């Protein structure tokens, strides 16, 4: 989320800034890279996994979001 565009509706509506998510983002990215690389190495990766790994390695936004509504 630290790489998202601040104009995305969930950010704009909640008056959040992607920088709000910078703490821990580098660690999360490294963990994700390691996980995806393990899938590739084990030959269990499909083209979508390989594409996400390329984006992670390039440091770009993977556009993966998980939004939770209050009360869920």
Secondary structure as UniProt FT lines:
FT   TURN            2..3
FT   TURN            6..7
FT   HELIX           9..14
FT   HELIX           18..21
FT   TURN            23..24
FT   HELIX           25..41
FT   TURN            42..43
FT   HELIX           47..58
FT   TURN            70..71
//
